[in-house]
């Protein structure tokens, strides 16, 4: 069974669209459950789950929290509350397309050396979003805020994998955390997300640990999902976002925790498949 874990934070409208896409696009014969972790819960969000969707799913579980759990803890709690042998971590601003979840699941089951799998993410006009990356360098965060400067382009092009053919299934350093599929067996070996990182960098850290534990992290463009992507950590003030924006401060602090943990190396950990997943 596949457990679909969705962490919602104060956005019942997007959650409704996300759940609606699951009801509409997933085959009723596909074995899955939905676990919604509602961070800083509201009555409106609880009503979306309990009154609008309870009868539409075989199994949907609401896990409400009064406080803001953040992305990392919320997903960990969702995985702890689930019972599937595979997980799909799905943001509420993502909408699946027909067959996308099944294709991800079948690929992951058929390729046990892959520990973490991500689809191609699309804007709602069909444009491909950047959803796979190389590991951060110490300059990447700064250069993403001043990307109009010519000397930043070389670093950013490498980070954004602009030299890669993203029409093909390829190994990548890490994947955007909006839609990630993995197995319970892999998570048991690798561990849950690192809760020292509140909202950002936890998917980067998780991917690095998958590589360290002998699993590949793979971008799979043959499954596509729409994603309402807002870079909340990047506002209008460039490097001054850190002062002006809460999300920018979260991003900075999580980045510091990540670099303190791993240092400044951008090298992918050596790959050595264990043979099981």
C-alpha positions as CSV (number, residue, x, y, z in Angstrom):
1,X,0.0,0.0,0.0
2,X,1.1,3.6,-0.7
3,X,0.7,6.2,2.1
4,X,0.3,9.7,0.7
5,X,1.4,12.2,3.3
6,X,0.3,15.8,2.9
7,X,1.4,18.6,5.3
8,X,-0.9,21.5,5.2
9,X,-0.3,25.0,6.7
10,X,-3.2,27.5,6.6
11,X,-4.2,26.7,3.0
12,X,-7.5,24.8,2.9
13,X,-8.2,26.0,-0.7
14,X,-5.1,24.4,-2.1
15,X,-5.5,21.3,0.1
16,X,-9.0,20.9,-1.4
17,X,-7.6,21.0,-4.9
18,X,-4.8,18.6,-4.1
19,X,-7.2,16.1,-2.5
20,X,-9.6,16.5,-5.4
21,X,-6.9,15.6,-7.9
22,X,-6.2,12.4,-5.9
23,X,-9.8,11.5,-6.0
24,X,-10.1,12.3,-9.7
25,X,-6.9,10.8,-11.0
26,X,-6.1,7.8,-8.9
27,X,-7.7,4.5,-9.9
28,X,-10.1,3.2,-7.3
29,X,-8.3,-0.1,-7.6
30,X,-5.0,1.4,-6.5
31,X,-4.2,0.6,-2.9
32,X,-3.4,3.8,-1.0
33,X,-4.3,5.8,2.1
34,X,-4.1,9.6,2.7
35,X,-2.6,11.2,5.8
36,X,-3.1,14.9,6.2
37,X,-1.0,16.6,8.8
38,X,-2.6,20.0,9.5
39,X,0.0,22.4,10.9
40,X,-1.5,25.2,13.1
41,X,-4.8,23.6,12.4
42,X,-8.0,25.4,11.6
43,X,-11.7,24.5,11.7
44,X,-11.9,25.2,7.9
45,X,-9.2,22.8,7.1
46,X,-10.6,20.1,9.4
47,X,-13.9,20.5,7.6
48,X,-12.3,20.1,4.2
49,X,-11.0,16.7,5.2
50,X,-13.8,15.4,7.4
51,X,-16.8,16.7,5.6
52,X,-15.7,16.9,2.0
53,X,-13.4,14.0,1.5
54,X,-13.9,11.3,4.2
55,X,-16.4,9.4,2.1
56,X,-14.4,9.8,-1.1
57,X,-11.3,7.9,0.1
58,X,-11.0,4.4,1.4
59,X,-8.9,5.7,4.2
60,X,-8.0,9.3,5.1
61,X,-6.5,10.4,8.4
62,X,-6.3,13.9,9.8
63,X,-3.5,14.7,12.2
64,X,-4.1,18.2,13.6
65,X,-1.5,20.3,15.4
66,X,-2.1,23.6,17.2
67,X,1.5,24.7,16.5
68,X,3.3,25.2,13.2
69,X,5.1,21.9,12.9
70,X,7.1,23.0,9.8
71,X,7.6,20.9,6.7
72,X,10.1,18.5,8.3
73,X,8.4,17.4,11.5
74,X,5.0,17.4,9.7
75,X,6.2,14.9,7.1
76,X,7.8,12.7,9.8
77,X,4.6,12.7,11.8
78,X,2.7,11.8,8.7
79,X,5.0,8.8,8.0
80,X,4.8,7.7,11.6
81,X,1.0,7.7,11.5
82,X,0.8,5.8,8.1
83,X,0.7,2.1,7.5
84,X,1.9,1.8,3.8
85,X,5.1,0.1,2.6
86,X,5.8,3.1,0.4
87,X,5.4,6.8,1.0
88,X,4.5,9.7,-1.3
89,X,5.4,13.0,0.3
90,X,3.1,15.5,-1.4
91,X,2.7,19.2,-0.8
92,X,-0.9,20.6,-0.8
93,X,0.1,22.9,-3.7
94,X,0.8,19.9,-5.9
95,X,-1.9,18.3,-8.2
96,X,-1.3,14.9,-9.6
97,X,-2.0,14.0,-13.2
98,X,-3.6,10.7,-14.4
99,X,-1.2,7.8,-14.0
100,X,1.6,9.8,-12.4
101,X,1.5,8.2,-9.0
102,X,1.1,4.7,-10.5
103,X,4.1,5.2,-12.8
104,X,6.3,6.5,-9.9
105,X,5.2,3.6,-7.7
106,X,5.9,0.9,-10.4
107,X,9.3,2.4,-11.2
108,X,10.3,2.5,-7.6
109,X,9.2,-1.1,-7.0
110,X,11.0,-2.3,-10.1
111,X,14.3,-0.4,-9.2
112,X,15.1,-1.3,-5.6
113,X,18.4,0.6,-5.9
114,X,16.4,3.8,-6.1
115,X,15.6,5.2,-2.7
116,X,14.1,8.5,-3.5
117,X,12.1,9.3,-6.6
118,X,10.7,12.6,-7.9
119,X,8.4,13.4,-10.8
120,X,8.6,16.3,-13.3
121,X,6.9,19.3,-11.9
122,X,5.0,21.7,-14.1
123,X,3.5,25.2,-13.9
124,X,-0.1,25.3,-14.7
125,X,0.7,26.5,-18.2
126,X,2.6,23.3,-18.8
127,X,6.1,24.9,-18.4
128,X,8.6,22.6,-16.7
129,X,9.7,23.7,-13.2
130,X,13.1,23.3,-11.8
131,X,12.7,20.4,-9.4
132,X,16.1,18.6,-9.4
133,X,19.4,20.1,-8.3
134,X,23.1,19.6,-7.5
135,X,24.1,20.1,-3.9
136,X,24.4,23.7,-2.6
137,X,27.7,25.5,-2.4
138,X,28.2,28.1,0.2
139,X,27.6,30.8,-2.5
140,X,24.4,29.3,-3.9
141,X,22.0,30.9,-1.5
142,X,23.5,34.3,-1.9
143,X,23.7,34.1,-5.7
144,X,20.1,33.0,-6.0
145,X,19.2,36.4,-4.5
146,X,21.5,38.4,-6.7
147,X,21.1,36.3,-9.9
148,X,21.2,39.3,-12.1
149,X,25.0,39.5,-11.6
150,X,27.0,37.9,-14.4
151,X,29.5,36.1,-12.1
152,X,26.6,34.3,-10.4
153,X,25.5,32.5,-13.6
154,X,28.2,29.8,-13.6
155,X,27.4,28.7,-10.1
156,X,23.6,28.8,-10.6
157,X,23.7,27.0,-13.9
158,X,25.5,24.1,-12.3
159,X,23.2,24.1,-9.2
160,X,20.1,24.2,-11.5
161,X,21.5,21.3,-13.7
162,X,21.1,23.4,-16.9
163,X,23.6,21.1,-18.6
164,X,21.5,18.0,-18.0
165,X,18.9,16.4,-20.3
166,X,15.8,16.6,-18.1
167,X,13.7,14.7,-20.6
168,X,15.4,11.5,-19.4
169,X,15.3,9.6,-16.1
170,X,18.6,10.5,-14.4
171,X,20.3,10.4,-11.0
172,X,20.4,13.8,-9.3
173,X,21.9,15.1,-6.1
174,X,18.5,16.1,-4.6
175,X,14.9,16.7,-5.5
176,X,12.4,19.4,-4.5
177,X,10.4,18.2,-1.5
178,X,7.0,19.0,-3.1
179,X,6.6,15.4,-4.4
180,X,8.9,12.6,-3.3
181,X,8.3,8.9,-3.3
182,X,10.3,6.4,-1.2
183,X,9.8,3.0,0.5
184,X,9.4,2.3,4.2
185,X,12.3,-0.1,4.1
186,X,14.6,2.6,2.7
187,X,13.4,5.1,5.4
188,X,14.1,2.5,8.1
189,X,17.7,2.3,6.9
190,X,18.2,6.0,6.1
191,X,16.1,7.5,8.9
192,X,13.3,10.1,8.9
193,X,13.9,13.7,7.9
194,X,16.3,15.7,10.2
195,X,14.0,17.8,12.4
196,X,16.8,20.2,13.3
197,X,15.9,21.7,9.9
198,X,12.5,23.3,10.4
199,X,11.2,23.9,6.9
200,X,14.0,24.1,4.3
201,X,17.0,22.0,3.5
202,X,15.5,18.8,5.0
203,X,14.9,17.3,1.6
204,X,18.5,18.2,0.6
205,X,19.8,16.6,3.8
206,X,17.5,13.5,3.3
207,X,18.7,13.0,-0.3
208,X,22.4,13.2,0.9
209,X,21.6,10.5,3.5
210,X,20.0,8.3,0.8
211,X,23.2,8.5,-1.2
212,X,25.3,7.8,1.8
213,X,23.3,4.7,2.5
214,X,23.7,3.2,-0.9
215,X,20.5,4.4,-2.6
216,X,20.2,6.5,-5.7
217,X,18.1,9.7,-5.9
218,X,16.3,9.8,-9.2
219,X,14.4,12.3,-11.3
220,X,11.6,10.6,-13.3
221,X,10.1,12.9,-15.9
222,X,7.7,10.2,-17.2
223,X,5.4,11.1,-14.2
224,X,4.2,14.7,-14.2
225,X,2.5,16.8,-11.5
226,X,1.3,20.4,-11.5
227,X,2.8,22.5,-8.8
228,X,1.8,26.0,-7.6
229,X,5.3,27.0,-6.8
230,X,6.0,30.1,-4.8
231,X,9.5,30.7,-3.5
232,X,8.4,32.0,-0.2
233,X,12.0,32.4,1.0
234,X,12.7,34.8,-1.9
235,X,10.9,38.1,-1.7
236,X,11.4,41.5,-3.4
237,X,14.3,42.8,-1.4
238,X,17.3,40.6,-2.5
239,X,19.8,40.0,0.2
240,X,17.6,42.1,2.6
241,X,14.9,39.5,2.5
242,X,16.7,37.9,5.5
243,X,15.7,41.0,7.5
244,X,12.3,41.6,5.9
245,X,10.8,38.1,5.6
246,X,10.2,35.3,8.0
247,X,10.6,32.6,5.4
248,X,13.9,34.0,4.4
249,X,15.1,33.8,8.0
250,X,14.0,30.2,8.2
251,X,15.9,29.4,5.0
252,X,19.0,31.1,6.3
253,X,18.9,29.2,9.6
254,X,18.2,25.9,8.1
255,X,21.0,26.5,5.6
256,X,23.4,27.2,8.4
257,X,22.4,24.0,10.1
258,X,22.9,22.1,6.9
259,X,26.4,23.4,6.3
260,X,27.4,22.9,9.9
261,X,26.4,19.3,9.5
262,X,28.1,18.6,6.2
263,X,30.7,21.3,5.7
264,X,31.0,23.0,2.3
265,X,31.6,20.1,0.0
266,X,29.2,19.9,-3.0
267,X,30.4,16.4,-3.9
268,X,27.7,13.6,-4.1
269,X,28.4,10.8,-1.6
270,X,29.8,7.7,-3.3
271,X,27.2,5.3,-4.5
272,X,27.3,1.7,-3.3
273,X,24.0,-0.2,-3.6
274,X,23.2,-2.6,-0.8
275,X,21.1,-4.9,-2.9
276,X,17.8,-4.5,-1.1
277,X,15.3,-1.7,-0.6
